[in-house]
Structures are given as C-alpha cells and as structure tokens.
C-alpha cells in the first residue's frame, strides 16, 4: 500500500469512527483517490490524424454508395426534444426537429434494452442479447458493491439492492466485458464493402481482446476513456451533482477528463473542449477529410448522461429553467442539438447531403435518477424499467436521395433494425453465418414497401425481467427477489401510457404472450457476464422522490 493511500485510509477511518463518515463515504473516498492516481498522467490534447480519402471525387455523389452517419444520444428522454411536442421546460431542439422533418420519423421506435450497453450491441450487430449473450451493462470493478452500499445509507425508502460479491469477483476485468470479436458489427460489414469507418465517443462494448472499436471494424476510433465533459473546476463548466443518486456519487468520485485514439489506457490525453462540442468538431474533420469516398461515421454522444455538466454559455442561455439540475440538463441537450445542426450544415456545405444517410436515436429512455419527472412524458417509466418510458426512443432517418421528407412510419421498430437498414442502404451483404434478428427499415420508408413487412413481435430481456410486444399487446414479467412474480399486460393501441393492467382480466392474451416469451427463451444463450446486483427502480417516481409502500417498482438485474 502506498504511503499516501495509507494516510488517507487512516484519516477516513478515524473520521468515520466519530460519525462524520459512513462506510459509503469511505468507499467513495477510496474511489476518488484511485481516480486521482489513474488520471494523473493524462497528456494535453492533441491533433487527431484522421485517415483521408481522395482529394477529388472518383464519381459523382449520386453514383457511389451513400455516406452513413449514425448519431446516438445517451439517456435522451422521449420528451427531451421538441419533435414530439415536448422539450425540457418547453425548450426547442431545432436541429433535431429539422432532421426529423427532412427525413422519416418512426413514431413507435424502441431501444434494444432499457440500459445502454446491450442497446449499443444490438445497434452494432442487429442481434438480440439472447443470441450474443451481451445482456447486461458492464460496470467497473467494485461499482455494484459501492453503489449498493451508498444507496443503503440514503433515505430513499426503497427496498435494498441485492449484491452478489462472489459473482462480481469471478467476472473478467471491465475492459474485457464486451461484445465478442466473433460478432460481426455494421462497421465490419461496411468496411468489407469499401467504406472508410470512424467511431467517435462512447463505446461500452469492451476495450481489449479484440473488443475495442478499432478492432471491431472501425478504421479509426476516438474513444471516450472517461466521462467528465470538462474538468470539475473548469471556468467554462456548470456542474449539477445529484445528492439523491448513489450512481452519480460514484461517477463524480471516479471519473476523469480523458480520451484515447486507437489505443489503450497508456495513451490518454485530454479532449479538446466540452465533450459534446469536441466530438462534433472531430466528426466534422472526419466528414471533411473523407467527403470524396463512402464513409461511415458512428458519433456516439455521452450527452445528456450524468454527470450533469453544461457549458456556462448553454446554462446562461436558459435562465428561465428551474431547478438548477434541470437547467444544466437542458443545457446538455442544447449541446446535443447543436451537434446535430453542425453535422447537417457540414453536409450541406460540402454538397453531399443528398447522398448521405443520417440516423438519430438514443440508446434508451430518460433516466429517473436525474430527478426530472417529465423526461419521458407521456409514457410511464424510466431507464432501467421496461415500461414505454424506458424503451421508447426517437428514431429518425434522413436520406434525401431515397426518402421523401416528412415521411411518418407508425410500425413498431427497434434498434435491432439499424444494422440491417444501414447494410441495405449501402447494398452490403449481412453476414450469412449469423442470424440477424433485425430487418431493414427501408421498405417502411418507401411508398408501398410497408406491404412486405411481416414482423409483429419484439422481445426484450434483462435476466428475469422479460418483455414481449406482439401486435398492440405488450407483456412484462419480472420474477423479482422479493414478493414474487410481477406481471403487466397492456393494449398499447388503446392504452399507450400503460395505465390499465389487463394481466388478470385477459388471461387468454397473457398466456399467449407468455408462450411467445418461453419460445424466445428456449433458444437463448446464457449471459456472457452474469448479473451481480438487483436494483429496485420506481416506475412512476424519480429518485428525487421518496418511495412509499404501494408505489410500483421493479427489481432489475445487472
């Protein structure tokens, strides 16, 4: 043990003994100390040497394969943007609205999962987690234990988390909890078809053993190494820590301001500004450098995921929004919207917009742990639950050369459809050796094409928490560790906000959907990395509100 760590431990233990610190405080202090050591060697920001295409086009843009840009926001709520009539405190998101208006809007689009990493795996592969085994969101060593311990010291009223230390100790390191190299990503598919491929931002699908983005088909990868948008004490940042959220406490203690480029932990350097804007700057560099050849850009934003940090400029522009955390959160969404606008403007300026496919979505619904009740309105539920609020996401596709502006598609679709859609746009064959669960969305956006659409069933699975939507009927089942089986059955055509549970009054429909779930489960593989914790999550309240007996909640494994 180092001398500094020994001194820190001694001080914390003494203070803890006189009642100023809890065990959770001790653990967070250790995380903060380790973080300071981990990010002590972050180098200054640097210029990225992106690969470049030819100086002049070999063919007119309309005579070559389309460029493809996939933009994924993180934890963006259905009601966080103004496209559907909402927006945080009525704040407009004009650039995202523009993308929707100029393309196709899928009004019943679903994330692959109610948490980020499994959704991202499904976006990349077009395959359910029950096929890949990538079923839970990887977390750093000690995360589950620390968050569970800290949660136990907070007066939320919620039932306790259930943590399994033995399982966590048996897990591979965080860097190796990822999407196996044997899976075929959309980047690999497009690369094999002659595309230049670039990834910028979040990945969360592994960093070693062939799992890193530059090992999974991307020619270049500017990777989010940690999750601060700016250093906590930067004069240009406004922070909003969440005292009621144990995960937020872990993030502030453990995260740094760093990125890497096609490399690992040993080559960390500081991003060149507020993360959302910096990644947009670099995305524009990628587009500009490769405008004369087909490219695939995966821009995986961190915003508006916690920790809540906005630029002071965005914060000051939203003076009417209260409380403070909501204003910071709105500023983060403003930055994501600005990013979309800058990308669209760049395509227009380079005269390549017509032959560029632009897709915008979020990895899952808005999170209840930020303490803003309306993020997913009008739907019930938040991220981590599989009520509509946890699963409904924006999905907009713009391709002027092939899709009419203002197209609206009401057919239920999901993240598993993104990979085959992008492959179809590029006329690139999907891997024959693997079952692709998703379908190309292009027919749905083409006049008359919807007649060929035959799928009517979608599945979600997070351990014992399983969901099926068949037609307009949706069944959720959750065999939680206390109080036994929970079952919710809704007809979304007449009850899209899931108010009237028909599980008891429609046993015929419940049994039919239970049979569909059982059939889906029969061919499922075991999770690659077992869950280590069961977390209680309220369905109708945010974490800023206190749980009382009778409030609906789910236990969800991770």
N, C-alpha and C positions, 0 to 999 in steps of 0.2 A: 504494500500500500504506500502511495506517495506521501511525503510529509504534509503537503497542502491538504490532501484528502483526509488524512488522519486528524489534522487540526479542525477541519470543517465538521467531521463526524463528532469530534469531542464537543465542540461548541453546540451543535444541534442537539446532541443527546442531553447536555446539561440544561439547555433552554427547554427542551421537551419535558424534562423532569420537573420543571417548576410550572408547567401548564401552559406555556405560551405556544407550544407547537404540538400538533397531532402527529401520529405516525405518517399520515398522508403528507404533512408538511416536510417531514424528514425525507421521505421518498422523493418529493419534488425538488428538494434542495440537492439531493444527490444527482437527479436528472439534470438540473441546472449546471452543477459543477462539471458533469461529464460533457455536457453540451459546450461549455466554455473551452474545454480541452479539445473537443472534436473540431471546432471551427476556428481554433487559434491560428491555423496555417492556411486560411483561405487567401488566395492570391488576389491582387487587384483585377478589375475587369479587363477583358482583352477583346481584340477584334477577332470575329469568327471568320475563318476561311472556308466559306461555303463553296461547294463544288459549283461550277458554272457550266452552262450549256453553250451552244454555238453563238457567235456574235451576230449572225444573221439567220433568219428562219430558212429551213430547208424546204418548207412548204407553207402555204397559207394556213392560218389557224384553223379554218374550217375543213381543211384537207388532212388534218392529222388527228390523232387521238386527243380527246379533251383533257385539259388540265383538271385536277381534282383537289379541292381544298375541303378538309373536314375540320370544323371548329367545334370543340366540345367544352362547354362550361362545366363548372363543378358545383353541385348542390344548388343550382339555379331553380327556384321555385316556379311553378306554373303561373303564379300571379305576380312574379317579379318583373315581368316585361309587360309593355302596354299592348302588345299584339292581340292579346285575348281580352282587352278591355280593362286591364288592371295596371300594374306598375306599383313599385314601392311608394306608398303615400301619394299615388297618382302621378309619380314621375314618369315622363315619357322615355321610351327607348327607341328613338327614331331610326337608328341604323338597323337594329334587329327587325323593326317593323318594316323597313324598306326591303330587307332581304325576303321577308315573308311575302310582301305584296308583289315582288318581282318574280316570285317562284311558286312552288307548290307547298301548301300548308297541309300537313297530316294532323287532323284535329283530334284523333284518338291514337296518339303515339305513346309508346311505353318504353321505359328503360328496361335493360336486361335484368336488372336486380334493383333492390332498394338501397344498396350501397355501391360505392364507386368501382372498386377493382373488378368484381365479376362482370359488371356492366361493360367496362372497358375491354375485358377479354372477349365478350360477345360481340362488341363492335368490331374488334380486330379479326375475329375468326368466323362469325356467323353461326356459331355453335353454342348450344345450351351448356350451362355449367355441369349438367348431369352427363354430358359427353366428355368435356375436357377435364373434369374434376376440380376446376378452379372455382370453388363455390363460396369461399369466404374472403374477406378483405385482409390481406397480410398487415400485421402491425409490428412495430419494433419490439425487441426483446424487453419484457417487463411492462409493456404498455397495459395489457389487460389487468395485471396484478395491481399496478399503481392506480389506474383509473377506478378499479373496483374499490380499492382501499380509500381513495379520496372521496368517492361517491358515498361510502359508508359514514363519512364524517359530516356530510351535508344534510341539512334538514329539508329534504325534498318530499318526505313522506312515502316515497316509492319503496316497493319491496326490494330486498337486497339483490345485487348481482351475484351470480353463481360462477365462481372462478375455479378452474381446474389446473393447479400448478404442475402436476405431473405431465399433463398433455403439453403444456407450453414448454416445459423443459425438454421434451422429446422432439420439438419442432426443429426443422432446419433453420439456419440464420435467416433473418429478414430478407437479405439480399438474394437468397435462393428460394424464397417462397414466391414463385412466379408462374407464368404461363410456359409450359414445357416447350423446348425447342422443336419437338416433333409436331407441334401445331403449326398450321400454315396461316400466316396473317395476310391481311389485304395488302400490306406493304410488300411482302414476298411475292404475292400474286401479281401486283402491278410492276414490280421490279423485273420479274421474269418476262414481262410483256413490253419491256423497253422504257419504262418510266424511271425518271430520277425521283427518289423518295427522301423526304426530310421530316423529322419529328422535332417539335419544339414544345417543351413544357412538361406536364405531368405524364407519368408512365404507369407506375404502381403495378407492374406485371413482372417484377424481378429485375435484378441488376447483374447477375452472374450466371455462369453455367449455360451460356447461350440464350439467356432470357432478356438481356438488355435490348433496347430498341435498335441499336446499331448492329445487333446480332440476330434480329428478328425481321430483317428485310429493309430497314431504313439505311440509306447511304450515309446520312448524317443525322446526328441527334444532339440537340441542345437540351440537356436533361435537368429537370428540377431536382436538385440534390437535397434541398431542404425547403421549408415552407414559409419563411418570412417574406413579405412583399417588399419591405425595406427594413433596415436595422431599426430596432425598437426606439432608439433615441435619435433617429434621423430628423432633421428640422422640417423635412417635407412630408412627414407621415403623421396621421392621426390614428391612434390606437383605441380599440374598444375591447378590453378584456371582459370576459363573462364570468362573474363570480359564482354563478349557479351551475356552471358546466365543468365537470371533472376532466373531460377530454380537452377543453380549452386550456385548463390549467397545465396539463401535460404539454400541449403544443407551445405555450409561451415559455415553459421551462426548458424544453428540449430542442427547439428549432433554431436554425441559423439562417443566414442570408448567403446562399451559395448555389452554384450551378456547375455542371461539368459538360464537356464536349467530347463525345465518342470515347469516354474513358471512365475510370472508377474514382474511388474516394481520394486517391493520391493526387488528383489533378483538379482540385476545387478552386473556383475563382468567383469573384463577386459578380452578380448580374449588373448590367449597365443601367440601372434605374428601377423604378417601381415595376414589379414583376410583370403585370399585365401589359404595360406600355413597352417594356423591354422586349418581351416575346413578340409583340406586334412589330416593333422595329425590325427584329431579326426575320420575322416572317416576310416582311416587305423586301428585305435583302434577298431572301431565297427566291421569291417570285420574280424580282427584277433580274437576278442572275440567271434564271432558267426559263425566261419568258419565251425562248425560241425552241423549246422542246417540251414534250409532255412531262409534267411533274405532278407528284402527289405530295401535298403538304398536310401534315396532321398537326394542327395547332390545338394543344390540349391545355386550356387555361386552368389555373388554380382558382381563380375568382368565380363566385364570391365565397368560397370555402373559408372557414375560420383558419387562422386567427384573423379577426376583423381589423383590417388596416386599409385606410383610404389615403389617397394623396390629399394634401391640405387644399389644393386647388379644387378637387372634386367636393371635398367636405364643405368648403366655404361657399360653393355654388348652390348648396342645398340647405340654406339656413332655416327654411320653414319646416323641415322634417325633425320630429322628435319621437322618442328619446335619442340620446347620443348614439347608442349602438345601432339604431335603425338608420340614422343619418350616415354613419360610417358604412353600413351595409349598402345603403343606396349609392354611396359614392363608389363602392367597388363594382356595382352593377353598371354604373355610368361608365366606368373604365372599360368593362367588357363590351358595352355597346359601342364605345368609341373605337375599340379594336375592330369590331365588325365593319364599321363605317370606313376605317382606313384601309382595310383589305379590299372592300368593294371599290373604293376610289382608286386604288392602285391598279386594279384590273381594268377599270375604265381608262385610266391614263395611258396604260400600255396597249390598249385596244385588243385585249384578249378576253374580255368579259363574256362575249357571246359563246365562246367555246371553252368555258370553264364551269365545271360543276362545283357549286358551293353548298355544303351541307352544314347546318347548325343544329345542335342539340345540347342536352345536359345529361350528365351521367345518371342522375336520379332526381327525385323531387327535393324541395327545400327542406332544410333541417329544423326540427323543433328545438334543438339545443341552442339556437341563437336567440330564442325568446321573442320572436316576432310571429304572432298568431296567424297572420294573413298570407304568408308566403305562398301557400298552395290553394288559396280560395278559388273556386267554391268547394274544393274537394276536401274530404276528411283525411287526416293522417299526415305524417311527415316522413322524411328519410328514415330508413330502418324499418318502418312499417310497410305493409303491402296493401294498405288502403290506397285509393286512387291518388291521394296527395303524395304518397311516397314513390309512386311508379309513373304517373303522368309526366311527360316531358314535352317541350317543344321539339318539333322535327320539321325543318324547312329545307327544301331542296330547290336551288336555282340553277337552271341551265338554259339560257335564252335560246340557244340554237335548237333545242329539242322540246322544251317545255313552255307552254303558254303561261304568261304572268297571270296571277290571280286564281290559279287552279286550287281547288279545295277538295281534299280526299277525306271522307269520313270512315273509311275502312280501318279497323284496328290493326296497327303495325307495331313493330318493336325493333330494338337495337340489333337483334339477330339478322335483320333485313339490310343493315347498312353495308356489310361486306359484299354480299352478292349484288347489291344495287350498284356499288362502285365498280365492281368487276364487270358487270353488264355494260355500264356506261363506257368503259374502256375496251369492251369486247375482248376481255381477258378471260380465259377459262378458269373456273374454280377448280380446286384440287379434286381429282376423281377418287383418290384413295381415302378421303374423309367424307363423312356425312355432314352436309351443310343444312342446318335447320332453317335458316332464313331464306327468304325469297326476294327476288329483285322487285323493287317498288316502281320501276319504270313503267310497266303496263298500267298501273293505277293512275299515273300522271299523264297518260296518253288517251285521247278520245277513243272510246270503245274497248280499251285494253282491260278495263276492270272486269269485263265479262269472263276473262280467262283466270281470274283469281278464285281459288278454291279453298284456301285455308280458312278455317273458322275457329281454331283453338290455339291458345298461347299458354305457356307454362312459366312459373317462377318457383324457385326452390332455394331456401336458405336453411339447410338442415331439416329439422322437424316442422319448420314454418313453410307451408307449401300452398300454392295458389294456381288455379286454372281459370281461364276465361274461355268460354265456348259460346259462340254467338254473342248474345247480350247478357248471358249469365256468368256470374263470377263467384267462385267459391274459395274461401280462405280456411285453412285448417292449421291449428297450432297446438301441438302437444307440449305445453309449457311445463317446466319442472315443478310448479305448484298449481294446485286447483284443477289439474287435468286438462282434457281436450277443449279447445275453443273452436267454434265453427261459425262462420259468417257466410251467408248466401244472399246475393243481391241481383236484381234485374236492372242492369245499368241503363237500359232503354227508358224505363220509367223512373228509375231512382239512381241517377248518375253520381249523386253525392253520398250514396251508401248510408241512408238513414233507416231503412226498413229491413231488418234482418229476417229473411224468409226460411232460415235453416229448419225451423220446426214446422212451419205451415206448408212447406213444399218438400216433403221427404223424397218424393219421386225425382225431383230435379237434383236435390242434394246427393242422392245415391248415384245418379248418372254421372255427376261430376266427380264424385269420389272414385268411381270406377275409372274415369279418364286419368285421374291422378295416379291411381295404382298402376295402370298400364304404363304410364310415363316413367314411374319409379322403377318398374320391373327391369327396364333396360339401362338404368342409371349406374354409373360407376361411383365408387366411394370417393369422398373428397381427398384431394392431394394432401391437404394440410387440415387436420381436424380442427373443429372449433375449440376454443379454450375458455370461453366465457359466455354466460347467458345474461343478456342485458334487458331490464324492463324499460319499455318505452311507452309513454302515454299516447293514445290515439288522438285525443281532442284538446290536449293542453300542451303548451310549450314547457320547457324545463324551467322557465322563469316562474311558473305557477306551481303551487303545491298540490301534490296528489292527495286525494281523499278517497276513502272507501266508496266504491261504486263507480269510480272513473274507469273507463275501459283502457286496458293496456295490453301489450304483447310482450312476451319474453322472446327475444330473437338471439340465436347463437352466432358467434363469430370467433 
